[in-house]
Amino acid sequence: MQDVVTLGEAMVLLAAAEPGALAQVKQFTKHTAGAETNVAVGLARLGYRVSWVSRLGDDSMGHYLRACFEDEGIDCSEVDMVAGGKTGMMFKTLSVAGSDPTIEYHRKDSAASQLRVDDVDWARFEKASHLHTTGIYPALTPHTFEVTQTAMACMRANGKSVSFDPNLRPALWTSTNAMRASINALAAKADWVFPGLQEGQLLTGKETPADIATFYRAQGAQCVVVKLGDAGAYYDSDAGKGLVPAFPVSQIVDTVGAGDAFAVGVISGLLEKLPLHKAVERAAWMGARATQVRGDCEGLPSREELIAADF
């Protein structure tokens, strides 16, 4: 049995070790990247039994990623290493004074993007209590959209919970309208939905966090948490609505991965039956930690660190 199953593409992140445009940078450090695997790592560090379903190329980068995730305690037995397949990679500039980095992706025709419904052992999902996925993986190909949709439907049909972070990547979609329709169709299959404010405005046509949350609640979500950046987060569920302030930080190093850390906080809190506002407070703390490190996962806390911080 597993507590949580995640579905999505992992990539190798090569982060610039010096400032400047990627074309001029000569030194990089190697990290793992991928929204769903970031969440998997965060939950595994808190002691959850987590499995990851995907594909990797049977290449040096694929073996690097698999070893990293297995070292975190993540079950990768449903991750095929595809002979001749490619593992996705991404390059990121060094953030200066908290500025958003430039990211360059090399993921076209990756092994993960070739996954099909018939390739998946769906019993893996029936053995888990919760599924987390995002809007990135279903944007890769029609096949990954179908796999994501099937996974969410499988969990719901078996009475399991599903969380969904839209995590918009407009460049991966054929049009804004296609992205909007597809992402909202997936959100309608989720119990817990975590849009950012600008994402929610684009997807719903609503302006305020409250109206965005109402939109997804009307689609069937049990709870909606709208991420507001340095303004905190707005939450809405049957138990109540409210605003949680952002956790203060003295210096922002890199914002990439903060939304995934935030998701870890909400998911773990709700799985532990915390009141939603307490889960969101935990999420705000985790998201703030993620902004103070360069890699996507380096700021994710252990259970001991969580307890020491009283979250």
C-alpha positions in Angstrom: 0.0 0.0 0.0 1.1 3.6 -0.7 -0.1 6.8 0.9 0.4 8.9 -2.2 1.0 8.3 -5.9 2.2 11.0 -8.3 2.2 11.1 -12.1 4.4 13.3 -14.2 7.6 14.0 -16.0 10.9 14.5 -14.1 13.8 16.4 -15.7 17.4 17.1 -15.0 17.9 20.7 -14.0 21.2 22.4 -14.9 21.3 25.6 -12.8 23.8 28.3 -13.8 26.5 28.7 -11.2 27.2 32.2 -12.3 25.0 35.2 -13.4 24.4 36.0 -17.0 22.6 34.7 -20.1 22.6 30.9 -20.6 24.7 31.2 -23.7 27.5 32.8 -21.8 27.4 30.6 -18.6 30.1 28.0 -18.4 29.4 26.3 -15.1 26.2 24.6 -14.0 25.1 22.5 -11.0 22.9 19.5 -11.5 19.5 19.0 -9.7 16.2 17.2 -10.1 13.2 19.0 -11.5 9.5 18.3 -12.1 6.5 19.6 -10.3 5.0 16.2 -9.5 8.4 14.8 -8.3 9.0 17.9 -6.2 5.8 17.1 -4.4 6.7 13.4 -4.1 10.1 14.3 -2.5 8.4 16.7 -0.1 5.9 14.1 1.0 8.5 11.4 1.3 10.6 13.6 3.6 7.6 13.9 5.9 7.4 10.1 6.1 4.7 9.4 3.6 4.9 6.3 1.4 5.1 7.7 -2.1 5.2 6.1 -5.5 5.9 7.9 -8.8 4.5 6.7 -12.1 6.3 7.8 -15.3 9.0 7.0 -17.8 12.7 7.9 -18.1 15.2 7.4 -20.9 17.7 4.5 -20.3 20.5 7.1 -20.3 22.8 8.7 -17.8 20.4 11.5 -16.9 17.5 9.0 -16.5 19.6 6.9 -14.1 20.7 10.0 -12.2 17.0 11.0 -11.6 15.9 7.5 -10.6 18.7 7.2 -8.1 17.9 10.6 -6.6 14.3 9.8 -6.1 15.0 6.3 -4.7 17.4 7.8 -2.3 14.5 10.0 -1.1 12.5 6.8 -0.4 10.2 7.2 -3.4 9.0 3.9 -5.0 10.0 4.1 -8.6 9.1 0.5 -9.5 6.5 1.8 -12.0 9.0 4.0 -13.8 10.1 2.3 -17.1 13.7 3.0 -18.3 13.1 3.2 -22.0 16.0 1.9 -24.3 16.8 4.7 -26.8 14.4 7.1 -25.0 15.3 10.6 -24.0 15.3 12.1 -20.5 14.1 15.7 -20.4 16.5 18.5 -19.3 16.2 22.1 -18.5 18.6 25.0 -17.9 18.0 27.9 -15.5 19.8 31.2 -15.1 21.1 32.3 -11.7 18.5 34.6 -10.1 19.9 38.0 -9.0 18.2 39.7 -6.0 15.2 37.4 -6.2 14.4 38.0 -9.8 12.6 35.3 -11.8 15.1 33.1 -13.6 15.1 32.4 -17.3 14.4 28.7 -18.0 15.1 26.8 -21.2 13.5 23.4 -21.7 14.7 20.4 -23.7 11.9 17.9 -23.3 10.4 17.3 -26.8 9.8 13.6 -27.5 11.0 12.7 -24.0 10.4 9.1 -22.8 7.9 10.5 -20.3 5.8 12.2 -23.0 5.4 8.8 -24.8 3.5 7.1 -21.9 0.1 5.7 -22.9 -2.9 4.4 -21.0 -2.1 0.8 -21.8 1.4 1.2 -20.4 0.2 1.9 -16.9 -0.4 -0.6 -14.1 -3.6 0.9 -12.8 -3.5 -1.3 -9.7 -0.8 1.0 -8.5 -3.4 3.8 -8.2 -5.9 1.5 -6.5 -3.3 0.8 -3.8 -2.8 4.5 -2.9 -4.9 6.8 -0.8 -4.2 10.0 -2.7 -3.1 11.2 -6.2 -1.4 14.4 -6.9 -0.9 15.7 -10.4 -0.6 19.0 -12.2 -1.5 20.7 -15.5 2.1 20.2 -16.9 2.1 16.5 -17.7 -1.2 16.4 -19.5 -0.1 19.3 -21.7 2.8 17.3 -23.2 0.8 15.1 -25.7 -2.8 13.9 -26.2 -1.6 10.6 -24.7 -0.3 12.2 -21.4 -3.6 14.1 -21.2 -5.5 10.8 -21.5 -3.2 9.1 -18.9 -3.7 12.0 -16.4 -7.5 12.0 -16.9 -7.7 8.2 -16.5 -5.6 8.3 -13.3 -7.8 11.0 -11.8 -11.0 9.1 -12.8 -9.6 5.8 -11.4 -8.9 7.4 -8.0 -12.2 9.0 -7.8 -14.0 5.8 -8.8 -12.2 4.0 -5.9 -13.1 6.6 -3.3 -9.6 8.1 -3.1 -8.7 11.8 -3.0 -7.1 13.8 -5.8 -5.2 17.1 -5.7 -4.5 19.2 -8.7 -2.3 22.2 -9.3 -3.0 23.9 -12.7 0.7 24.9 -12.9 0.1 26.5 -16.3 2.6 26.2 -19.1 0.9 28.1 -22.0 3.8 27.2 -24.5 2.8 23.6 -24.2 -0.8 24.1 -25.4 -2.0 24.8 -29.0 -4.1 27.8 -27.8 -5.2 29.6 -24.6 -8.8 28.3 -25.2 -7.5 24.7 -25.5 -5.5 25.1 -22.3 -8.4 26.7 -20.4 -10.9 24.0 -21.4 -8.5 21.1 -20.8 -7.2 22.3 -17.4 -10.7 23.1 -16.1 -11.9 19.6 -17.3 -9.1 18.1 -15.2 -9.8 20.4 -12.2 -13.4 19.1 -12.2 -12.0 15.6 -11.4 -10.1 16.8 -8.4 -11.1 17.1 -4.7 -8.4 19.7 -3.9 -7.5 22.5 -6.4 -4.5 24.9 -5.9 -4.5 27.6 -8.6 -2.3 30.7 -8.4 -4.2 34.0 -8.6 -3.1 34.9 -12.2 -3.7 31.3 -13.3 -7.2 31.3 -11.8 -8.0 34.6 -13.5 -7.0 33.3 -16.8 -8.8 29.9 -16.4 -12.0 31.2 -14.9 -12.5 34.7 -16.1 -12.9 35.8 -12.5 -10.9 38.5 -10.8 -11.0 37.9 -7.1 -9.6 34.9 -5.1 -13.1 34.3 -3.7 -14.7 34.2 -7.1 -12.0 31.9 -8.4 -12.5 29.5 -5.5 -16.3 29.6 -6.0 -15.8 28.7 -9.6 -13.9 25.5 -8.8 -16.1 24.7 -5.8 -19.1 24.8 -8.2 -17.2 22.2 -10.3 -17.1 19.8 -7.4 -13.9 20.6 -5.5 -14.1 20.0 -1.8 -11.6 22.7 -1.1 -9.8 25.4 -3.2 -6.6 27.2 -2.2 -5.7 30.2 -4.3 -2.0 31.2 -4.0 -1.5 34.9 -3.8 2.3 35.2 -3.6 3.5 37.7 -1.0 -0.2 38.4 -0.1 -0.6 34.8 1.2 -3.3 32.4 0.2 -7.1 32.4 0.2 -8.9 29.1 1.0 -12.5 27.9 0.6 -14.1 24.7 1.9 -17.3 23.5 3.6 -15.5 24.2 6.9 -15.0 27.9 6.1 -13.2 30.5 4.1 -10.4 32.8 4.9 -7.0 34.4 4.1 -3.7 33.1 5.5 -0.8 35.7 5.3 2.5 34.8 3.6 5.3 33.6 5.8 7.9 36.4 5.9 11.4 35.8 4.5 14.4 38.1 4.7 15.7 37.4 1.2 14.3 35.6 -1.8 16.9 33.5 -3.6 14.8 31.7 -6.2 11.0 31.3 -6.5 11.0 28.1 -8.7 9.6 25.2 -6.7 7.8 27.3 -4.2 4.3 26.4 -5.5 5.2 22.7 -5.3 6.4 23.1 -1.7 3.1 24.9 -1.0 1.2 21.9 -2.4 3.2 19.6 -0.1 2.1 21.7 2.9 -1.6 21.6 2.0 -1.7 17.9 1.0 0.2 16.7 4.1 -1.9 18.9 6.3 -5.2 17.6 4.9 -4.0 14.0 4.9 -3.3 14.5 8.6 -6.8 15.9 9.1 -5.6 19.3 10.1 -8.2 22.1 9.7 -7.7 23.7 6.2 -6.4 27.0 7.6 -3.7 25.1 9.5 -2.8 23.2 6.4 -2.5 26.4 4.5 -0.3 28.0 7.2 2.0 25.0 6.9 2.0 25.4 3.2 2.9 29.1 3.5 5.9 28.2 5.6 7.0 25.5 3.2 6.6 27.8 0.2 8.7 30.5 1.9 11.5 27.9 2.7 11.6 27.0 -1.0 12.3 30.6 -2.0 15.5 30.6 0.0 17.3 27.9 -1.9 18.4 27.5 -5.6 17.2 23.9 -6.3 13.6 22.8 -6.5 13.8 20.4 -3.6 16.6 21.6 -1.3 14.2 23.6 0.9 11.7 20.8 1.5 11.7 20.0 5.2 12.0 16.7 7.1 9.4 15.7 9.6 11.7 16.7 12.4 12.1 20.2 10.9 8.4 20.5 10.5 7.8 19.6 14.2 10.6 22.0 15.3 8.9 24.8 13.4 5.6 23.9 15.1 3.7 23.2 11.9 
